[in-house]
Amino acid sequence: LVDTIRPQNALEPIRRTQTRIVALQAILADGEVLPLAAYPDFREELERCRIAGTFLSLETLVQIDRLLEMVDRLRRFFRVQRLKLIVLEPLFAGLDPLPEVRKIIAAIIGPDGTIRDNASPELNRIRHEIRAQQRRLNHEIVRLMEFARGQQWLHEDQATIRDGRLVLPLRAESKRKVNGIIHGQSTTGATVYVEPLEIVEINNTLKEFEQAEKEEIERILRQATDKIRPNFPAMHKNLEVLSELDLLNACARFGLKFKCTPPVITGTERNFRLRRARHPLLALHKEVVPLDFELADDVRAVVISGPNAGGKTVAMKTVGLLTLMAMCGLPIPAEEESRLPLITRFLVDIGDQQSLENDLSTFSSHVNNLKHFLKTADRQTLVLIDELGTGTEPTEGAALGQAVLAELIAAGSRIIVTTY
């Protein structure tokens, strides 16, 4: 969702996003935390199981239950904080805790995340048989181990498992002392793993019951999935709403961390004013000197001139980035008196766009950009041009720059350019 953030072309969606983020910032400032936790994206599993006969895995059902539990917590949190979060009501209204789905899952899956014995009478019977066979097997293996130990046939002190079967670890020279099936040997060859004939039948019976258990669990999961399937669209909706809440919450946390505020965005006024603006990426790495910037209603363009490393480009980028953020509805690292007009188009020429592939010099690439700017700029455009008129003979470059500025001003655009 972060990758889909784009500037909006109208005031209403911008202000809606602003008010939602401000509401969440207020909650955070009061020491409250939206009860959001990490959750898996199981949409592919839901898509796979749309077809009858398919079934959700045990892991996915556990994930669904935990997600619905979080949805329920969020709904209860909203009810308590409703007055503060009223602007987010349409989002919270889209959350459905699906209690019937949770009831279906709870009937077959225990708190430890495994299938309950009583998920079905047949599963209960099978597991009872498995436990009985395991007790019988353990009793028999203990007896055989004690006998083999007394005869000094053992190479290891404990029975082990090979190919899913319980076996005796015999000395290589004693492997013929016990009637049974050999299941391989150790890497050194000193130990041979033998399944005594006395327990082959028990192992076989145990394997049959384990296979029956697996088949019964699949039948239970298939039946549960059939019951849950009509709720797949609501689960998709839950994931979408949770993602949007998560994004808005991240924006609010970002806003608090960087001391951001929502600027006033006007549809009619042309004033362009940023108070104590800071570039957020620079602020990650060092103390930033705040920037005050203003374009009065009757001023269209600002030309920033000065030597290299004087901060011209940083100033321009700060204004451009904060304006872009504001048009996305995001809070910006500037003080509350900041005001911006609605900007629906950003035209930017920063950096060396030289292209060997397209046979473009630095100057040619700039001229191509300027040509595009002159065709598309209007009253709701912000134009940023770094080093206007450079890359060619200075007098010609200055004349070109002046002509371009005159045309952009006539189009009604807001313009910031840097030059030497």
Disulfide bonds with the S-S distance in Angstrom:
none
